[in-house]
Amino acid sequence: MEHVTGKTQKVAGCLFEPPGNYRQDKEYLLLYRDSDTVVLLNRFPYANGHLLVAPVRHVGCITDLSDKENCALSCIVKKSAAILKAHLNPDGLNIGCNIGGAAGAGIADHLHVHIVPRWDGDHNFMTVLSEIRTIPEHIEHTFDALSPFFNNL
């Protein structure tokens, strides 16, 4: 509720650059990190299992990525989608990114891809009405459920 009302404390540093060099870190909802990419659970999700996938390097646009970084980002998006499909059983996925504030990027200076699981009859209309989100599972439970599969990457 604090996020919806704008009372959430701002995170120091960049959300997509969690401290340390841990491959996983529950405190930061970091499911996976390698030399090129990070995968985090969205702390303020639109749906259960909403992932944020980003390059490690702090760039704001896909055109700023090297070919290697672009391939790594695409590969981890694919693997993340497969994990969500296998373990949360959604009926579909929304996958995309908003580049720049005008396009809706809440964090415009670090490129990231949203992967949002969707179920038939889910809350599609809810976010249109007052930014309401309905999440059926606590985020830490979702982290615990998905963590082993990202740990095996």
N, C-alpha and C positions, 0 to 999 in steps of 0.2 A: 504494500500500500504506500510505503514511503516513496517508492519510485514513481508511482502514478501521480502522487500529489506534489512531486518535485522536491521532496525533503531528503532524498538520498544524498549521502556524503559523496563528493567527487573522489574518484580513485586517483591517488598520486601516481604519476608516471603514465605509461600507456597500458591499457587493459590487455593488449595483445603481446605484451612483453613481461610476463610474470617473472619475478626475481628468481635467482638461482639457475641451476641447469638441470633441474629434475625433469625426468621424462613425464611424470605425472605428479600432480599436487592438488589434493582435494580442496585445500584452503582457497586456491585460486580457480577452482573448477577446471583445472588443466587436465584434460583426458590424455593428451598426447603431445609430445614435442620431439622433433628431430632437428637436424642442422638447418633445414629450410622452412619448416612449417610448424604451426601450433593448432591444436583443436581444443576449444573450450566449450563448456555448456554455457549458454546464455543465462546470466543471472536474473534477467527479466524477460523470460521467454514468452513467445506467442503461443507455444504449444509444448507439451511434454517432450523432452529430448531435443529441443531447439539448440543446434550447434552453431558455433562461430569458428570458421576455419580461416587462418591468415598466414601470410608469409612471415618468417621471423624478421626479415629486414623491414624497417619502418619506411614504407612507401604508400602513397595515397592513391595510386592508379595502376591498373593492370598493365598499362603501357610502360610503366617504370620497371617492371620485372624483367630479369634476364630470362632467356629461354629456359635455363635450368630451373629457376624459381617457378616459372609459369608451369612447367611440366610437373614439378613436385607438388604445387598447389592443386593442379587438376587431379593428380593421382590420389592425394589424400582426401579430396572431396569425394572422389569415387569410392574409396575404401570406407570413408565415414558413412556415406549413403548406404553402402552394403551392410554395415554393422547395424544401422538404424532399422533397415528393412528386415534383417534377420532376427533382431532381438526386441524391437518394439512393435513389429507387424503393422506399420501404418498402411493405409490404402493408397497413399500417394506422398510425394515430397515436393515442397517448394524449395528450389535451389537458385540463389541469385545474390547479386551484390549491388549496392547503391554507391556510385562513385561521385563524390562531391556532395556538399550540403544541399544544393538545389535538387539533387536526385533523391534526397531523403537519408543520406548517411548521417547517423548520429555521431559517429567518430570518423570524420572525413579524412584525417591525415594518415590513417593506417588501413590499407585495403583489407577487407574481410568478406568472406562468403557466408551467407546464412543458409543453413539446411534445416528446414522446418518440416517435421513429420505431420501428415494430415490424415484424418480419418473421415470416412463418410459420415455426414451429419455432425461434424465437429462444430466448433464455435466460429466459423467463418465470418458471421455477421457481428460477432462480439467486439472485435477491435474497432469496427466502424462506430460503434456506440460508446463514446466516452473512454476510449482506450482501455476497455475492460479486458482482462485476460482471465481465462479459466484453466487452471492447471490441475489435473487430477492426482498428481503425485508430487511429493516433496522433492526438491531439486537434489538433495543429498542422496536420496534413495535412487534417483535416476543415475547420479554419478556412480554409485556403488554397482548398479546393474550393468552399466556400459563399460566401466573401467577395465575389467578383465579382457575385454575384446580389443580395446585399444592398446592394452599392455602387450598383447600378442602380435602387434604390427611390427 
